[in-house]
Amino acid sequence: MTDAAQTAPARSRRMTGLGTVLVFLYAVMALAATGRSVVQIIERFAEAPVPYTLSAAAAIVYVLATVALLVSKSPTWYRIAWIAVCFELAGVLIVGTLSWAVPDIFHAEATVWTLYGSGYFWVPLVLPFLGIWWLVTHRPPRAV
């Protein structure tokens, strides 16, 4: 072992196990939602501007949540992760409920969050709960 390795403080990794899987899932959802919203907006925006705008908003939220969870060791990014994950949960619950109760508002599976994310095997419904659990159990250390 080198002298530098002996004197360097031990680093604790926050992204291990479930945290790594969680960030991976958020990254996949970010790519899927971004691709879907870009295609929808370019090809059919006039058909359903509200759902397609919501798809773009979902994509932004997934990108932000991915980055924030990845660097959530910082108190600022930890707060941003909380905001993104809670916004995602609210979005999937509100859009999911409206698309079920009033299906005419949203065209068939027009957004990532339509019918609670059924087009994505309900991953959008489960993911924010996992994100909240992870954030609760992995708080960043407080500054002294």
N, C-alpha and C positions, 0 to 999 in steps of 0.2 A: 504494500500500500504506500502511496506517496505521502509526503508531508502535507500537501494541500488537501488530500482526501481525509487525512486524520484530523485536521483542524477545522474542516468545513462542518457547519452544523448539519445535523440530519434533516433532510427535507421530508415533509409529510405530503404525500400525494392525496389530493381530494378526489381525483378522478380515477377511482379503482372500482372494479366489480360493477355493481348496479349503476354507479355514476357514469361510467364509460358507456354502458348500454343505453342509459337515458339520453346522454348527449348524442350518441349515434342515432337514436330514434328521432330526436328533435332535428338533427341534420337531414335525415331522410325526409321527414315531413316538410322541412323548409324547401328542399329541392322539389318535392312533389307539388306542394302548394304553389311555389313560384312558377314551375312549368305549366301547371294547370291554369293559373290566373293569366299568365302571358298569352297563352293560346286563346283563352276565352275572350280576353280584351281585344286582341288583334282580330280574331275571326268573327265574333258574335256579340260585341259589346252592346249594340243597339237592341238586341233581343231581350236582355235582362241586365241592365246596368247595375242595379243594386246588388244582386247576388255575385256578379263578377267583381264588383268593387270589394265586396266582403271577402272573396277569395284572395284578392291582392292584399287586403288587410291581414288575413290569416297568414299569408306567406311572410309578410313583414314581421309579424309576431313570432313565427317559428324561427326565423333567422335571428331575431333579437334574443329570443330565449336560448337558442343554441349557443350564441356567443356569451351571453350573460352566465349561463350555467358553467360554461367552460372556464371562465375567469372569475367565478363567484367567490374566490378567496378574498377579494377586495370587498370591503363593506358597501361601496357604491354599486359595484356590479351585482352584489348579492341582493340589494334592494331592487335593482333593475330586473333581475331574474324573477323576484317575487311579483313585480308589476306585470311582467310579460306572461308568466304562468297563470296568474289570477285573471288577467284580461282574456287569455286563451280559454280558461274554464268558463268565464262568463259568456264569451262568444259561442262556444260549443253548446252551452245550455240554452241560451236565448235563441240562437239560430236553429238549433235542433228542435226545440219546443215549437217555435213558430212554423218550421217546415213540416212538422207533424200535424199541428193543430189547424194551420191555415196553408195548405199546400200550394195554393195559387200564388202566394207571395214568392215562393222559390220554385223555379223550374226543376224538373227532375234532376236531383243530385247536382245542382248548379254550384254549390260551394263545398269546400272541404268540411264544413261543419253541418251541412244539411243532414237531417235525420241522425244527428249526433255522430256524424262521421261514418255512417254505414258504408259509404263508398270506399272507405279506407279501413274496413273491418273494425270499426269503432275505436281505432287507435287514438283519434283526436279526443274521444271521451275519457279514455283511461290515462292518457299521457299527463294531463295537468294534475291529476291526483297523485301520480308517481312523482311528478316534479315538486309538488307541495311537500310530500313526505320526505323527499330527498333534501329539500331546503330546510325543513324543520330539524332533520337529524344531522345536518352538516353546516352548522352556522360557522361563519368565519370567527377567528379569535378576536376578542376586543383589544383595541390598542390601550396600552398602559399609560 
